[in-house]
């Protein structure tokens, strides 16, 4: 009888241990599952005027591999893209790629064209809402306009990103060209697009906030 009870207890322990191992394995797999990062941007993210693979998005992918972060990047950036264009394209991109993280780098072309700030803000809000509805985390990348657009417009434009970030609870990189914008040598002849030498600086501006997001389970 004692032998029977002993065997029964051991059997239950063995089953319990096996279930525990299975649970831990499943949890580990859930945490280590590859992530998809969707970047929706303009020419600043689409490698305009520089060699393929030299832009900050490509450098980001390289850095994730070096950091052993299991994620792939879908770069859906288009030169000349505005917030309205990004808003129109995003639903299909979300459906196709089902990203875990969405990086929105848009607004510069709205500003350069002098488009109304409230319109750009509404578009960004709609994009963030669409991504969050699909359970994706959103990183918003901010931009500044040159001073020749007037102080009122440039301040309103720059402040828009912070306003949207706060109200949507989306992390923000305030200014992707920090450390670049004041260095003419880091721009191409059009004085609008950064050279390849500037893109590692851009990545350094984005990486601290991005890395926290992509490492979340």
N, C-alpha and C positions, 0 to 999 in steps of 0.2 A: 504493500500500500504506500509506504513511504517512497519507494522507488518510483511508483506511478506518479505521485504528487510532484516529486522532484523533476521527472521528465516533462510533466505538464507545464510546470513553472518555467523550466528552461525553454520549452517550446514557445511559450508566450513571449519570453524575453527575446528569443531569436527572431520571432516575427516582428516584435516591436523595434528591435534594432534594425531589421531590414527596412521597415517602414521609415525609420528615422533617416537612414542612409538615402533612401529614395527621395524623401522630402528635401534633404540638404542638397542633393544633386539637382532636383528640380529648381530649387531656389537659386543655386549657383548658375544654372542655365538661364534662368530668367534675368539675372543680373548681368550675365556675360553675353546676352544675345546681341548680335550686331545691330547697330543703330543706323538710321538713314538721316542724313543732314541735307536739307533742301536750302539752297541759297538763291534768293530771288533779288536780283540787283540790276544795275545799269552797267555802263562801260567801265566803271571803276572796279567792277567784279568780273567783267567779261574779257579781261586782258586786252583792252583796246591799245593798239600801237606797240605792243611788246610781244616777245616770243611766247608761244604756247608753253604753259607750264611754269611761267615766271611770275604769274599773278598771285595775289594773296590767298585766293581760294585753293589753288594748287599747292601752295606752300603750307596751307592749313592741313590739307590731306597728308602731306609728308610729315608734318609735325605730329599728327595723330598716330601715324604708324610708328614714329620714333618713340612716342609715349605709350605704345601698345594699347591704344584705344581702338576697339573694334567697331569701326564706323565707316560708312561710305558716304561720299559727297555727290549730290546731284546739283551741278551748277546750271541753273536755269536763267542766268543773267543775260540781258540783251542790251547792246549799246543803244543809247537814246531812250531807254525805257523810262516811263513816268509812273507815278503812283496809280494813275487810272489804268494804265496798261498792265501793271502788276496785279491790280485788283481783278481785272478781267481774266487773266491767265491762271490765277492761283487755284481756283476750284478744281480745274482739270489736273493740275500738278499734284494737288493733295490726293486726289482720287487715284492717280497713277502710281505715285511713289510712296504714299502713306508714311510720311516722314515723322521721326521722333522729335527733331529740332528743325525749326524754320528760321533762317536768318534773312531779315528784310533789310536790304540796303537800297532804299529808293527815296527819292525826294529831290536829289540834286538837279535833275532836269526840270522839275516843276519850278524850282527856285530860279534857275538860269533863264527860264522863259517868263519869269515874273508872274506865274500863275497864282491864284488866290490861295493863301495859306489854309483857310478853312476847308477848301476842297481837298488839298493834299492830306490834311489831318483826317478828314472823313474816310478817305481811301485807305490810309494806314490802319485806322481803327477797324474797318471792314475786313482787311486782310488778317489782322491779328485775331479777330473774332472767328473768322473761318478756320484758321489754323488751330485755335484753342478748342473749337467745337469738334475737331478731329483728334483731340488729346495730344496735340503737338505743343512743345514748349517753343516760345518765340523770343528771338534776340533781335532787338531793334538797333540799327546802326545809324547814328546821327550825322548831320552834315552842317556846315556853315556856308553862308554866301559871302562873296567878296564884298568889301566895304563900299564899292561904288554903286551897290544896289540901294544904298540909303540905310541909315541906322535903324529906322523904324521897321522896315521890312526885314532886314537881316536878323534883328533881335527877335522879332515875332516868329520868323522861320526857324531859328535855332531853338527857341523855347518850345516850339511845337513838339519836338521829339521827347522832351522831358515830360510834357503834359500827357502825351499819349502813353509813354512808358509807365508813368505813375498810375494813371487811371485804369490801365489794362493789366497792371502787375507784370509787365514784361521787362526783363533786364535791358539796360541801355548801354551802348558804347557811345558816349556823347558826341565825339568828333573823330571819324575814322582817319582823317588826315592830320591829326595832332603830330607835331614834329616833322611834318612834310610841307604843309601849306606855306610856311614862312621861309622855305628854302627853294628859290627859283631853279637851282641846279637839279632838283629832283623832279622837274616837270619836262614833258615833251615840248616841242616847239609851239604847240597850240596854247601852252600855259594853262591847260585845263586838266590834262591827263598825266598822272604820275609815270615816271620812268620805272623800269624794272628794279632799279636800285631802291626805289621808295617802297616797294611792296613788302619787304621784310619788316619795315617800320609799321606799315599798316597792320600786318599780322600781329605784331607785338601789341598794338592798341586793342585788337579784338580778342586775342587769345585768353587773357585772364578771365574775362567774363564768360566767354564761350566754353572754356575748358570746364568750368564749374557746372555748366548746364549739361554738357555731353556726358559727364561722368555720373550724373544722377541716374539711379536705377529706373 
